[in-house]
Amino acid sequence: MIRKLIVQFIRHIDSILLATVLMVLVVALMVLYSASGQTFAKVNAQIVNILVMLGVMFLVANTQPQHIERIALPAYLLGMALLIAVALVGDISHGARRWLNLGITKIQPSELMKLAVPIMLAWYFSKRESMLRSSDYLVAGVILLIPVLLIAKQPDLGTATLVFAAGFYVIFLAGLSWKFIIGSGVAFGAALPVLWSMLHDYQRRRVEILIDPSQDPLGAGYHIIQATIAIGSGGTTGKGWLNGTQSQLDFVPERTTDFIFAVFAEEFGLAGCCLLLLLFTIIIGRAFVIASQAKSVFSRLLAGSIAATFFTYCFVNMGMVSGILPVVGIPLPLVSYGGTSLLTLGLSLGLLMSVQSHKRLVATD
């Protein structure tokens, strides 16, 4: 009986996706051990986070997409209520109001919206599939922009960017006109002076430092300068595991979280970076394959959004660390230390596996 349940449970797991994710996680633990000063405290904590992530992934993978679709609207409304509560009574830390104190614990509702928004939009377009009109894209834009603006106001530009990207990918995959996209791009470019004036001082400072980090080498430009030095010093083959001078001598800031890629690049060099990029490419490619094989509009849009959002995570973090994008505090997926990001990834991977393993059930439902 137990064996039958285990077999039934495991058959919903995508072996290619799981194997690649596990390889990245092994690399991540190696880098984390080095980045944390060769101590096991954070490694042990991250192992617990990984086990929780895998448990959530297995559970979601065994949940049919129809059940996930049914909670789309309640999850979105709950997330919106929590964001409004944060704006009204949220805890302020380091000048930002992002956390909601529930007494026994604190939560960051913006993290919920990384998945609640694309699930909501995928549900909305699946309901409008047979009668989709231009006005539906405007409604979808409102559904997306309200939580994005609430998160940006906290302020949390990094999370707002990811939520916007996840939602936009759903709208794009639902058939958004290229004319509208190009027109919006032109309008955005024209509005940049106005948007620039609306940014907080520290956000404008990030852009200025991106252009010339040397104007404040010991302050705002320190992160980018030290990270690029670490990446460049790694060369072709790297300095070797545990031998990165920039990281081991504590020059690289936030080296276990947002800037862990700099530690990896210094120790494993260009060759290691290419291998890591290959593993990420396999995950993203497999996710797009799952999306292309989905048998329902909801599953296709959701899986496609997850695939594109995972790419955005990787691109923004690596671009940030290498100095081609502003520092916005986005972790490197599966590699950076932290339980919240791993939990979100576990949910995302579980959703992909659910779409893949239940596609026949969805097609006949």
Secondary structure, DSSP 8 states (H G I E B T S, - for coil): -HHHHHHHHHTTS-HHHHHHHHHHHHHHHHHHHHHTTS-SHHHHHHHHHHHHHHHHHHHHHTS-HHHHHHTHHHHHHHHHHHHHHHHHH-EEETTEEEEEE-SS-EE-HHHHHHHHHHHHHHHHHHHTGGG--HHHHHHHHHHHHHHHHHHHTTT-HHHHHHHHHHHHHHHHHTT--HHHHHHHHHHHHHHHHHHHHHS-HHHHHHHHHHH-GGGSTTTTTHHHHHHHHHHHHTTTT-S-TT--HHHHTT-STTTTTTTHHHHHHHHHHHHHHHHHHHHHHHHHHHHHHHHHH-SSHHHHHHHHHHHHHHHHHHHHHHHHHTTSS-------TTTSS-HHHHHHHHHHHHHHHHHHHTHHHHHH-
